[in-house]
Amino acid sequence: MFKLLSIILILTILIFLIRYKGSLLIKLLYKKKLKIHNNAIATQAKNPPTILKKKFPITKDIKIYSLNERRFLKRKMETLFKGSKEDKLKALEIAKDLSDKSTLHILRIGLKDMDSDIVQISAGLINNFK
């Protein structure tokens, strides 16, 4: 009888903690993950970036786009890349903002471009994915 009562008491305490202090537990877990993430950023900061990364880096403040916005920006980037040098630079700026691997095909096209600035920026953006 005593064992059953102690098990019931432990279960009610656990349910109480999860029910009323669950958000606190989640915050503690999130702080742990955030600490690990900050440590990873700190180790990356110790390694000096290349000249191209300094010139055209992918920022850590990545904007979050919806699926429709991403599709629109990818189409816009593809159409801009067929234009002049200024349009290509705008397309590379969009690629930097998106900063995902779906932009790699346009960055590879940028590597084959005749203008050396576009080639350097494309190489820098591809290098940021490594």
JOWOJO-V349631 format. One line per field, one symbol per residue. psi: psi as a letter, one per 30 degrees, with the letter a starting at -180 (. if undefined). Layout:
BEGIN
psi = ???
END
This chain:
BEGIN
psi = eeeeeeeeeeeeeeeeeeefgeeeeeeeeeeeeeeeeeeeeeeefekklleeeeeilklfikkjlleeeeeeeeeeeeeeffbaeeeeeeeeeeeeeehlfffeeeeeeffglfkfeeeeeeeeeefff.
END
